[in-house]
Every structure is written in C-alpha cells, then in structure tokens.
Amino acid sequence: MENEYLKARKILIVEDDLSSRLYLNKILEKTGAFLVNAADGSEAINAVEKDPGIQLILMDIQLPIIDGYGAARKIRELRHDVIIIAQTAFSLTGDREKIISSGFDDYIVKPIFPQQLIERLVNALKIRDDRD
C-alpha cells in the first residue's frame, strides 16, 4: 500500500557513488515512481530548473562540484514546494540542525534500508499533500 503512494511521483536521486545510486534506483523503481538521476549538486540544480514535475529529491550530502548543502540552498531558492531529503553517513550532534537549516525537509542516515526509505518518502509526501 505504501508503495502505491509513490506511484507516478517524480523523484530525483542525487548520488555521486554509482553503486549507491543503482541501489536507490533498484529500491524505488519497484514503487512505480518516475526516477531522475544526478551525480552531483550542479546536475541536481539543473534538473530542478528544467523539470518542474520533480516532487521529491533524495540527495547525498557529500557531493562533488556543489555539495548537498549548497545544492539544497540553491534548489530552495528555485522551488519552495519540492521536498528535499538528505542522505548522509553522519548523524552527529548538530548535524540535524545544519541539514534542516540548509533547506532540507528531513534526512535519512546510511546505511539505507529499503522499507525505511520508502516509509520516509511516503511520510514526507503525505505531510506535504496534507498541507496543500
């Protein structure tokens, strides 16, 4: 049932590590979501500029060219309505505040487990949908 909620949603996956990007795609393609990929922060910004249909962004923090923090700030200037969820290997004290203050709506700590990821994305979309 949760997977159905992601069906036909457009999700941008921003991950520079190819195996991690493939892993996230493998999990999310089973939901019926439309998936768009970017390998760095600059590509993510360009994708959001060109595609107003992107509803949710799953973005790594440690990215080349423009890191996740910088990309999230720029994307937030372009689009207030898009959901941006950070994926990070770090969960130290103060990280949550830094992530949220950079424009992210939420974050998920690596390693990412399939059901955890799907639940996090569905919850973020439901919260946004309820507000609209």
DSSP file (Angstrom, degrees, kcal/mol; ACC not computed):
  #  RESIDUE AA STRUCTURE BP1 BP2  ACC     N-H-->O    O-->H-N    N-H-->O    O-->H-N    TCO  KAPPA ALPHA  PHI   PSI    X-CA   Y-CA   Z-CA
    1    1 A M     >        0   0    0      0, 0.0     4,-0.8     0, 0.0     3,-0.3   0.000 360.0 360.0 360.0 -43.5    0.0    0.0    0.0
    2    2 A E  H >>  +     0   0    0      1,-0.2     3,-1.0     2,-0.2     4,-0.6   0.905 360.0  56.7 -60.9 -40.8    2.8    2.4    0.9
    3    3 A N  H >> S+     0   0    0      1,-0.3     3,-1.2     2,-0.2     4,-0.6   0.858  98.6  61.3 -59.3 -35.0    4.5    1.7   -2.5
    4    4 A E  H >4 S+     0   0    0     -3,-0.3     3,-0.7     1,-0.3    -1,-0.3   0.804  93.8  64.0 -61.9 -29.3    1.3    2.8   -4.3
    5    5 A Y  H << S+     0   0    0     -3,-1.0    -1,-0.3    -4,-0.8    -2,-0.2   0.766 103.1  47.8 -67.8 -24.6    1.6    6.2   -2.8
    6    6 A L  H X< S+     0   0    0     -3,-1.2     3,-2.4    -4,-0.6    -1,-0.2   0.583  82.7 123.8 -89.9 -11.6    4.9    6.8   -4.7
    7    7 A K  T << S+     0   0    0     -3,-0.7    26,-0.3    -4,-0.6    25,-0.2  -0.271  85.1   1.9 -56.9 130.4    3.4    5.5   -8.0
    8    8 A A  T 3  S+     0   0    0     24,-2.2     2,-0.3     1,-0.3    -1,-0.3   0.498  97.0 133.6  69.2   7.1    3.8    8.1  -10.7
    9    9 A R    <   -     0   0    0     -3,-2.4    25,-2.9    45,-0.0     2,-0.6  -0.650  57.7-127.0 -81.4 145.0    5.7   10.5   -8.4
   10   10 A K  E     -a   34   0A   0     43,-0.5    45,-2.5    -2,-0.3    46,-1.5  -0.852  30.6-175.8 -98.8 119.5    8.8   12.1   -9.9
   11   11 A I  E     -ab  35  56A   0     23,-3.0    25,-2.6    -2,-0.6     2,-0.6  -0.951  16.3-149.9-119.3 129.1   11.8   11.6   -7.6
   12   12 A L  E     -ab  36  57A   0     44,-2.8    46,-2.9    -2,-0.4     2,-0.6  -0.882  10.2-159.0 -97.7 122.0   15.3   13.0   -8.2
   13   13 A I  E     -ab  37  58A   0     23,-3.2    25,-2.4    -2,-0.6     2,-0.6  -0.908   5.7-169.2-102.0 120.6   18.1   10.8   -6.8
   14   14 A V  E     +ab  38  59A   0     44,-3.1    46,-2.6    -2,-0.6     2,-0.3  -0.918  27.9 137.3-115.3 106.5   21.3   12.8   -6.3
   15   15 A E        -     0   0    0     23,-2.2    25,-0.1    -2,-0.6    48,-0.1  -0.960  38.3-162.1-153.0 126.2   24.2   10.5   -5.5
   16   16 A D  S    S+     0   0    0     -2,-0.3     2,-0.7    46,-0.3    -1,-0.1   0.747  74.4  85.0 -83.9 -23.4   27.8   10.5   -6.8
   17   17 A D  S  > S-     0   0    0      1,-0.2     4,-2.6     2,-0.0     5,-0.2  -0.708  70.8-151.6 -82.6 116.7   28.6    6.9   -5.9
   18   18 A L  H  > S+     0   0    0     -2,-0.7     4,-2.7     1,-0.2     5,-0.2   0.888  92.7  49.9 -58.5 -44.9   27.4    4.8   -8.8
   19   19 A S  H  > S+     0   0    0      1,-0.2     4,-2.1     2,-0.2    -1,-0.2   0.891 112.8  47.6 -64.8 -37.5   26.7    1.6   -6.7
   20   20 A S  H  > S+     0   0    0      2,-0.2     4,-2.4     1,-0.2    -1,-0.2   0.899 112.0  50.3 -67.3 -40.3   24.7    3.7   -4.1
   21   21 A R  H  X S+     0   0    0     -4,-2.6     4,-2.4     2,-0.2    -2,-0.2   0.920 111.5  47.9 -63.6 -43.7   22.7    5.4   -6.9
   22   22 A L  H  X S+     0   0    0     -4,-2.7     4,-2.5     2,-0.2    -1,-0.2   0.893 110.5  52.7 -63.6 -39.7   21.9    2.0   -8.5
   23   23 A Y  H  X S+     0   0    0     -4,-2.1     4,-2.0    -5,-0.2    -2,-0.2   0.934 110.9  46.0 -60.6 -48.5   20.9    0.6   -5.1
   24   24 A L  H  X S+     0   0    0     -4,-2.4     4,-2.5     1,-0.2    -2,-0.2   0.897 112.9  50.4 -63.6 -40.7   18.5    3.5   -4.5
   25   25 A N  H  X S+     0   0    0     -4,-2.4     4,-2.6     1,-0.2    -1,-0.2   0.913 108.2  53.2 -62.1 -42.8   17.1    3.2   -8.1
   26   26 A K  H  X S+     0   0    0     -4,-2.5     4,-0.6     1,-0.2    -2,-0.2   0.904 112.2  44.8 -60.7 -42.9   16.5   -0.6   -7.5
   27   27 A I  H >< S+     0   0    0     -4,-2.0     3,-0.6     1,-0.2    -2,-0.2   0.952 119.0  40.6 -64.7 -49.8   14.5    0.1   -4.4
   28   28 A L  H ><>S+     0   0    0     -4,-2.5     3,-1.5     1,-0.2     5,-0.9   0.733 100.5  68.6 -79.8 -23.3   12.4    2.9   -5.8
   29   29 A E  H ><5S+     0   0    0     -4,-2.6     3,-0.9     1,-0.3    -1,-0.2   0.796  92.7  63.5 -66.5 -23.7   11.7    1.5   -9.3
   30   30 A K  T <<5S+     0   0    0     -3,-0.6    -1,-0.3    -4,-0.6    -2,-0.2   0.656  95.2  61.1 -71.0 -14.8    9.6   -1.1   -7.6
   31   31 A T  T < 5S-     0   0    0     -3,-1.5    -1,-0.2    -4,-0.2    -2,-0.2   0.609 111.1-116.7 -87.4 -12.9    7.2    1.6   -6.4
   32   32 A G  T < 5 +     0   0    0     -3,-0.9   -24,-2.2    -4,-0.4    -3,-0.1   0.546  64.7 146.8  86.2   7.2    6.3    2.8   -9.8
   33   33 A A      < -     0   0    0     -5,-0.9     2,-0.6   -26,-0.3    -1,-0.3  -0.398  55.4-114.9 -71.4 153.0    7.8    6.3   -9.2
   34   34 A F  E     -a   10   0A   0    -25,-2.9   -23,-3.0   -28,-0.2     2,-0.4  -0.821  37.5-152.0 -86.6 126.0    9.4    8.1  -12.1
   35   35 A L  E     -a   11   0A   0     -2,-0.6     2,-0.4   -25,-0.2   -23,-0.2  -0.864  18.3-177.1-111.1 134.1   13.1    8.4  -11.3
   36   36 A V  E     -a   12   0A   0    -25,-2.6   -23,-3.2    -2,-0.4     2,-0.4  -0.950  16.1-150.6-121.5 144.0   15.6   11.0  -12.4
   37   37 A N  E     +a   13   0A   0     -2,-0.4     2,-0.3   -25,-0.2   -23,-0.2  -0.909  16.6 178.3-123.8 147.4   19.3   10.8  -11.5
   38   38 A A  E     -a   14   0A   0    -25,-2.4   -23,-2.2    -2,-0.4     3,-0.1  -0.989  17.9-156.3-140.8 146.3   22.1   13.3  -10.9
   39   39 A A  S    S+     0   0    0     -2,-0.3     2,-0.3   -25,-0.2   -25,-0.1   0.506  76.0  17.0-102.4  -6.8   25.7   12.6   -9.9
   40   40 A D  S  > S-     0   0    0     23,-0.1     4,-1.9   -25,-0.1    25,-0.1  -0.957  84.2 -95.2-155.4 172.5   26.5   16.0   -8.3
   41   41 A G  H  > S+     0   0    0     23,-1.2     4,-2.2    25,-1.0     5,-0.2   0.844 119.5  54.7 -63.1 -35.5   24.9   19.1   -6.9
   42   42 A S  H  > S+     0   0    0     22,-0.4     4,-2.3     1,-0.2    -1,-0.2   0.916 108.3  48.4 -65.5 -43.6   25.2   21.1  -10.1
   43   43 A E  H  > S+     0   0    0      1,-0.2     4,-2.4     2,-0.2    -1,-0.2   0.870 110.1  53.8 -62.9 -36.6   23.4   18.4  -12.0
   44   44 A A  H  X S+     0   0    0     -4,-1.9     4,-2.2     2,-0.2    -2,-0.2   0.933 108.4  47.8 -64.1 -46.2   20.7   18.4   -9.4
   45   45 A I  H  X S+     0   0    0     -4,-2.2     4,-2.3     1,-0.2    -2,-0.2   0.926 112.8  49.3 -59.9 -45.8   20.1   22.1   -9.6
   46   46 A N  H  X S+     0   0    0     -4,-2.3     4,-2.1     1,-0.2    -1,-0.2   0.893 109.1  52.4 -60.9 -41.1   19.9   21.9  -13.4
   47   47 A A  H  X S+     0   0    0     -4,-2.4     4,-1.8     1,-0.2    -1,-0.2   0.904 110.7  47.1 -62.8 -41.1   17.4   19.0  -13.2
   48   48 A V  H  < S+     0   0    0     -4,-2.2    -1,-0.2     1,-0.2    -2,-0.2   0.879 111.2  51.6 -69.2 -37.6   15.2   21.0  -10.9
   49   49 A E  H  < S+     0   0    0     -4,-2.3    -1,-0.2     1,-0.2    -2,-0.2   0.885 117.4  38.9 -62.9 -38.8   15.4   24.1  -13.1
   50   50 A K  H  < S+     0   0    0     -4,-2.1    -2,-0.2     1,-0.2    -1,-0.2   0.707 117.0  48.8 -87.0 -21.4   14.5   22.1  -16.2
   51   51 A D    ><  +     0   0    0     -4,-1.8     3,-1.5    -5,-0.2    -1,-0.2  -0.820  50.7 177.3-129.1  93.6   11.8   19.8  -14.7
   52   52 A P  T 3  S+     0   0    0      0, 0.0    -1,-0.1     0, 0.0    -4,-0.1   0.568  77.0  75.6 -69.5  -6.7    9.1   21.4  -12.6
   53   53 A G  T 3   +     0   0    0    -44,-0.0   -43,-0.5   -42,-0.0     2,-0.3   0.594  63.8 112.5 -80.4 -10.8    7.5   17.9  -12.2
   54   54 A I    <   +     0   0    0     -3,-1.5   -43,-0.2    -7,-0.2     3,-0.1  -0.494  38.8 174.5 -66.2 123.0   10.1   16.8   -9.7
   55   55 A Q        +     0   0    0    -45,-2.5    28,-2.2    -2,-0.3     2,-0.4   0.710  60.9  25.1-101.5 -27.2    8.2   16.4   -6.4
   56   56 A L  E     -bc  11  83A   0    -46,-1.5   -44,-2.8    26,-0.2     2,-0.5  -0.999  59.6-158.0-145.5 140.7   10.9   14.9   -4.2
   57   57 A I  E     -bc  12  84A   0     26,-3.0    28,-3.4    -2,-0.4     2,-0.6  -0.983   2.4-164.9-123.3 128.0   14.7   14.9   -4.0
   58   58 A L  E     -bc  13  85A   0    -46,-2.9   -44,-3.1    -2,-0.5     2,-0.5  -0.944  27.1-178.6-108.4 108.1   16.8   12.4   -2.2
   59   59 A M  E     -bc  14  86A   0     26,-2.9    28,-2.7    -2,-0.6   -44,-0.2  -0.928  26.8-135.6-125.6 129.8   20.2   14.0   -2.0
   60   60 A D  E     - c   0  87A   0    -46,-2.6    28,-0.2    -2,-0.5     3,-0.1  -0.399  14.6-142.6 -67.5 152.6   23.6   12.9   -0.7
   61   61 A I  S    S+     0   0    0     26,-1.3     7,-3.0     1,-0.2     2,-1.4   0.887  88.6  64.7 -84.3 -44.5   25.4   15.5    1.4
   62   62 A Q  S    S+     0   0    0      5,-0.2   -46,-0.3     6,-0.1    -1,-0.2  -0.657  73.1 148.8 -86.4  91.2   28.9   14.6    0.2
   63   63 A L        -     0   0    0     -2,-1.4   -23,-0.1    -3,-0.1     2,-0.1  -0.900  44.4-114.4-123.7 151.3   28.8   15.5   -3.5
   64   64 A P  S    S+     0   0    0      0, 0.0     2,-2.4     0, 0.0   -23,-1.2  -0.347  91.2  12.5 -76.7 167.1   31.4   16.8   -6.0
   65   65 A I  S    S+     0   0    0    -25,-0.1     2,-0.4   -24,-0.1   -25,-0.0  -0.413 140.5  16.9  67.4 -70.7   31.2   20.3   -7.6
   66   66 A I  S    S-     0   0    0     -2,-2.4   -25,-1.0     4,-0.0   -24,-0.1  -0.991  88.2-133.9-127.4 123.1   28.4   21.6   -5.3
   67   67 A D     >  -     0   0    0     -2,-0.4     4,-2.6   -27,-0.1     5,-0.2  -0.141  31.2 -96.7 -70.9 172.8   27.9   19.7   -2.1
   68   68 A G  H  > S+     0   0    0     -7,-3.0     4,-2.5     1,-0.2     5,-0.2   0.845 122.3  54.5 -59.8 -37.1   24.4   18.7   -0.8
   69   69 A Y  H  > S+     0   0    0     -8,-0.4     4,-2.1     2,-0.2    -1,-0.2   0.951 112.4  42.4 -62.5 -49.2   24.1   21.7    1.5
   70   70 A G  H  > S+     0   0    0      1,-0.2     4,-2.1     2,-0.2    -2,-0.2   0.896 115.0  50.1 -64.5 -41.5   24.9   24.2   -1.3
   71   71 A A  H  X S+     0   0    0     -4,-2.6     4,-2.8     1,-0.2     5,-0.2   0.908 109.8  50.9 -65.0 -41.6   22.6   22.4   -3.8
   72   72 A A  H  X S+     0   0    0     -4,-2.5     4,-2.4    -5,-0.2    -2,-0.2   0.910 109.5  50.4 -63.3 -42.0   19.7   22.3   -1.3
   73   73 A R  H  X S+     0   0    0     -4,-2.1     4,-1.3     2,-0.2    -1,-0.2   0.922 114.0  44.6 -61.2 -44.1   20.0   26.1   -0.6
   74   74 A K  H  X S+     0   0    0     -4,-2.1     4,-1.4     2,-0.2     3,-0.2   0.914 113.3  49.7 -67.6 -43.3   20.0   26.9   -4.3
   75   75 A I  H  X S+     0   0    0     -4,-2.8     4,-3.1     1,-0.2    -1,-0.2   0.890 107.0  56.0 -62.8 -38.8   17.1   24.5   -5.1
   76   76 A R  H  < S+     0   0    0     -4,-2.4    -1,-0.2     1,-0.2    -2,-0.2   0.839 104.4  53.6 -63.7 -32.6   15.1   26.0   -2.2
   77   77 A E  H  < S+     0   0    0     -4,-1.3    -1,-0.2    -3,-0.2    -2,-0.2   0.863 115.7  40.3 -66.0 -35.5   15.6   29.4   -3.9
   78   78 A L  H  < S+     0   0    0     -4,-1.4     2,-0.4     1,-0.3    -2,-0.2   0.876 129.2  20.0 -79.6 -40.4   14.1   28.0   -7.1
   79   79 A R     <  +     0   0    0     -4,-3.1    -1,-0.3    -5,-0.1   -30,-0.0  -0.966  48.0 178.2-141.1 116.9   11.4   25.8   -5.6
   80   80 A H  S    S+     0   0    0     -2,-0.4    -1,-0.1    -3,-0.2    -4,-0.1   0.703  84.7  58.5 -85.5 -21.2    9.8   26.1   -2.2
   81   81 A D  S    S+     0   0    0      2,-0.1    -1,-0.1    -5,-0.0     2,-0.1   0.671  80.5  98.3 -86.3 -18.8    7.3   23.3   -2.8
   82   82 A V  S    S-     0   0    0     -7,-0.2     2,-0.5     1,-0.1   -26,-0.2  -0.451  71.6-128.3 -75.3 142.4    9.8   20.4   -3.6
   83   83 A I  E     -c   56   0A   0    -28,-2.2   -26,-3.0    -2,-0.1     2,-0.5  -0.772  22.9-165.8 -89.0 131.1   10.6   18.0   -0.8
   84   84 A I  E     -c   57   0A   0     -2,-0.5    21,-3.3   -28,-0.2    22,-1.2  -0.972   5.5-175.0-122.5 118.9   14.4   17.6   -0.2
   85   85 A I  E     -cd  58 106A   0    -28,-3.4   -26,-2.9    -2,-0.5    22,-0.3  -0.959  16.5-141.1-115.7 124.9   15.6   14.7    1.9
   86   86 A A  E     -cd  59 107A   0     20,-2.5    22,-2.6    -2,-0.5     2,-0.5  -0.557   5.9-156.0 -81.0 145.1   19.3   14.4    2.8
   87   87 A Q  E     +cd  60 108A   0    -28,-2.7   -26,-1.3    -2,-0.2     2,-0.3  -0.996  27.1 165.0-118.1 127.6   21.0   11.1    2.8
   88   88 A T  E     - d   0 109A   0     20,-2.1    22,-3.1    -2,-0.5   -28,-0.0  -0.979  46.7-145.5-144.7 150.7   24.1   11.1    5.0
   89   89 A A  S    S+     0   0    0     -2,-0.3     2,-0.4    20,-0.2    20,-0.1   0.494  84.7  83.0 -88.4  -6.2   26.5    8.8    6.7
   90   90 A F        +     0   0    0      1,-0.1    -2,-0.1     2,-0.0    20,-0.1  -0.808  40.3 164.0-105.0 138.3   26.8   11.2    9.5
   91   91 A S        +     0   0    0     -2,-0.4     2,-0.1    18,-0.1     3,-0.1  -0.245  28.6 145.5-143.4  50.8   24.5   11.6   12.5
   92   92 A L    >>  -     0   0    0      1,-0.1     3,-2.2     2,-0.0     4,-0.5  -0.426  62.2 -77.7 -85.7 162.3   26.4   13.6   15.0
   93   93 A T  T 34 S+     0   0    0      1,-0.3    -1,-0.1     2,-0.1    -2,-0.0  -0.378 121.9  22.5 -57.5 131.7   25.0   16.2   17.4
   94   94 A G  T 3> S+     0   0    0     -3,-0.1     4,-2.0    -2,-0.1    -1,-0.3   0.142  94.1 101.5  94.9 -19.8   24.3   19.3   15.4
   95   95 A D  H <> S+     0   0    0     -3,-2.2     4,-2.8     1,-0.2     5,-0.2   0.908  78.8  54.0 -63.9 -41.9   24.1   17.6   12.0
   96   96 A R  H  X S+     0   0    0     -4,-0.5     4,-2.8     1,-0.2     5,-0.3   0.930 109.4  47.9 -58.5 -46.2   20.2   17.7   12.1
   97   97 A E  H  > S+     0   0    0      1,-0.2     4,-2.5     2,-0.2    -1,-0.2   0.905 113.0  48.1 -62.1 -42.4   20.2   21.4   12.7
   98   98 A K  H  X S+     0   0    0     -4,-2.0     4,-0.9     2,-0.2    -1,-0.2   0.908 113.1  48.4 -65.1 -41.7   22.7   22.0    9.9
   99   99 A I  H ><>S+     0   0    0     -4,-2.8     5,-1.6     2,-0.2     3,-0.6   0.949 115.0  43.3 -64.0 -50.3   20.8   19.8    7.5
  100  100 A I  H ><5S+     0   0    0     -4,-2.8     3,-1.5     1,-0.2    -2,-0.2   0.895 111.6  53.8 -65.6 -40.3   17.4   21.4    8.2
  101  101 A S  H 3<5S+     0   0    0     -4,-2.5    -1,-0.2     1,-0.3    -2,-0.2   0.690 100.9  62.4 -69.8 -16.2   18.9   25.0    8.1
  102  102 A S  T <<5S-     0   0    0     -4,-0.9    -1,-0.3    -3,-0.6   -26,-0.2   0.494 129.0 -91.0 -85.2  -3.6   20.3   24.3    4.7
  103  103 A G  T < 5S+     0   0    0     -3,-1.5   -19,-0.2     1,-0.4    -3,-0.2   0.405  81.4 135.8 112.2  -2.1   16.9   23.8    3.2
  104  104 A F      < -     0   0    0     -5,-1.6    -1,-0.4     1,-0.1   -19,-0.2  -0.498  45.1-151.8 -76.0 148.9   16.3   20.0    3.6
  105  105 A D  S    S-     0   0    0    -21,-3.3     2,-0.3     1,-0.3   -20,-0.2   0.768  74.0 -21.8 -85.8 -29.9   13.0   18.8    4.9
  106  106 A D  E     -d   85   0A   0    -22,-1.2   -20,-2.5    -7,-0.1     2,-0.3  -0.932  61.2-134.9-163.8 177.0   14.4   15.7    6.5
  107  107 A Y  E     -d   86   0A   0     -2,-0.3     2,-0.4   -22,-0.3   -20,-0.2  -0.988   1.6-151.9-147.9 158.4   17.3   13.3    6.4
  108  108 A I  E     -d   87   0A   0    -22,-2.6   -20,-2.1    -2,-0.3     2,-0.4  -0.994  21.4-130.5-130.9 137.1   18.0    9.6    6.4
  109  109 A V  E     -d   88   0A   0     -2,-0.4   -20,-0.2   -22,-0.2   -18,-0.1  -0.717  37.5 -88.8 -94.3 134.7   21.1    8.0    7.8
  110  110 A K  S    S+     0   0    0    -22,-3.1     2,-0.1    -2,-0.4    -1,-0.0  -0.530 101.9  65.5 -75.7 147.6   23.1    5.5    5.8
  111  111 A P  S    S-     0   0    0      0, 0.0     2,-0.5     0, 0.0    -2,-0.1   0.440  82.0-153.7 -73.0 145.3   23.0    2.6    5.5
  112  112 A I        -     0   0    0     -2,-0.1    -2,-0.1    -4,-0.1     3,-0.0  -0.796   3.3-153.7 -96.7 126.7   19.6    3.0    4.0
  113  113 A F     >  -     0   0    0     -2,-0.5     4,-2.6     1,-0.1     5,-0.2  -0.809  21.5-121.8-100.3 140.8   17.2    0.0    4.3
  114  114 A P  H  > S+     0   0    0      0, 0.0     4,-2.4     0, 0.0     5,-0.2   0.885 108.7  42.3 -50.5 -53.7   14.5   -0.4    1.6
  115  115 A Q  H  > S+     0   0    0      1,-0.2     4,-2.5     2,-0.2     5,-0.2   0.893 114.3  52.4 -64.9 -38.4   11.4   -0.3    3.9
  116  116 A Q  H  > S+     0   0    0      2,-0.2     4,-2.2     1,-0.2    -1,-0.2   0.917 110.8  48.3 -60.9 -44.1   12.9    2.6    5.9
  117  117 A L  H  X S+     0   0    0     -4,-2.6     4,-2.4     2,-0.2     5,-0.2   0.941 112.2  47.2 -62.8 -49.0   13.5    4.6    2.7
  118  118 A I  H  X S+     0   0    0     -4,-2.4     4,-2.7     1,-0.2     5,-0.2   0.920 112.6  49.7 -61.4 -44.8   10.0    4.0    1.3
  119  119 A E  H  X S+     0   0    0     -4,-2.5     4,-2.6    -5,-0.2    -1,-0.2   0.908 110.7  50.3 -60.7 -42.0    8.3    4.9    4.6
  120  120 A R  H  X S+     0   0    0     -4,-2.2     4,-2.1    -5,-0.2    -2,-0.2   0.914 113.4  44.9 -63.7 -43.6   10.4    8.1    4.9
  121  121 A L  H  X S+     0   0    0     -4,-2.4     4,-2.3     2,-0.2    -2,-0.2   0.919 113.9  48.9 -67.4 -44.2    9.5    9.3    1.4
  122  122 A V  H  X S+     0   0    0     -4,-2.7     4,-2.7    -5,-0.2     5,-0.2   0.930 111.7  49.7 -61.5 -45.6    5.8    8.4    1.7
  123  123 A N  H  X S+     0   0    0     -4,-2.6     4,-2.4    -5,-0.2    -1,-0.2   0.908 110.3  50.1 -61.5 -42.1    5.6   10.2    5.1
  124  124 A A  H  X S+     0   0    0     -4,-2.1     4,-2.1     1,-0.2    -1,-0.2   0.917 113.1  46.1 -62.7 -43.0    7.2   13.3    3.6
  125  125 A L  H  X S+     0   0    0     -4,-2.3     4,-3.1     2,-0.2    -2,-0.2   0.891 111.3  51.8 -67.5 -39.3    4.8   13.3    0.7
  126  126 A K  H  X S+     0   0    0     -4,-2.7     4,-2.5     2,-0.2    -2,-0.2   0.913 109.7  49.5 -64.0 -42.3    1.8   12.8    2.9
  127  127 A I  H  X S+     0   0    0     -4,-2.4     4,-1.4     2,-0.2    -1,-0.2   0.935 114.4  45.2 -60.8 -46.3    2.8   15.7    5.1
  128  128 A R  H  X S+     0   0    0     -4,-2.1     4,-1.5     1,-0.2     3,-0.2   0.918 113.3  49.8 -64.2 -44.1    3.2   17.9    2.0
  129  129 A D  H  < S+     0   0    0     -4,-3.1    -1,-0.2     1,-0.2    -2,-0.2   0.883 108.2  53.3 -63.7 -38.6    0.0   16.7    0.5
  130  130 A D  H  < S+     0   0    0     -4,-2.5    -1,-0.2     1,-0.2    -2,-0.2   0.819 107.9  51.4 -66.1 -30.4   -2.0   17.3    3.7
  131  131 A R  H  <        0   0    0     -4,-1.4    -1,-0.2    -3,-0.2    -2,-0.2   0.813 360.0 360.0 -74.4 -30.7   -0.7   20.9    3.8
  132  132 A D     <        0   0    0     -4,-1.5    -1,-0.2    -5,-0.1    -2,-0.2   0.467 360.0 360.0 -79.5 360.0   -1.8   21.6    0.2
